[in-house]
Amino acid sequence: MHSSTVENYLKTIWGLQQRSPDSPLVPIGRVAEKLSVTPGTATTMMNQLLKQELVDYIPRKGVSLNVAGRKAALQVLRRHRLVESFLVEIMKLDWAEVHEEAEVLEHVISERLLTRMDQMLGHPTHDPHGAPIPTSEGEVPSQSTQTLAECSPGDYTLTRVRENRPDFLQWLAQLGLKPGTFLRLIARDSFADTLTLMVAEGPDQVQISLSAAKSLLVVPA
Ligand SMILES: [Zn+2]
């Protein structure tokens, strides 16, 4: 296993690459911003990752994971997402409070323990937030990247919540919005920047902001 700092960089670079699949290199400034460190600190780290042969790094241009870096990043993500699933499904913690725990445990869980957790969970493909769990072979189930913010009125299934703030997740759960939930987008108000929805389990219409809708991935139902 790599140090937790290295693992966090790899995970972050992977996430940023996913967000802009068309640009081969992630600017160091974005990595630094995401990890709340100075660009200087991130640059120093890039040289370490380069030495450990985990990235391709071109100064002033950006960074991308090489095969070994990608593999290591996906192992961290697998641990993170399986831990979250375990905490919710087996230990019955609330889905809003497991991310921070997983941020710590993802760096220390042994392969043996992870395999056992995966078995107990019945080899889940997605975590409690709907994020795909990479397989032990490093394959990631593909997922639609369409957000509710981009959708026209119609019927959708919520597939993933791409936000970790506990208060935000609690608010969503109160509205009945969790992965797997059916929802009907009734109207978009582009002046107020709001969407009006009907959620399968809730009797009433609810309004959510456009910025909240950007965190919700959906597929047509
Ligand atoms: Zn998480």
Boltz pocket constraint, residues with backbone or C-beta under 6 A from the ligand:
constraints:
  - pocket:
      binder: B
      contacts: [[A, 80], [A, 84], [A, 98], [A, 99], [A, 100], [A, 102], [A, 164]]
      max_distance: 6.0
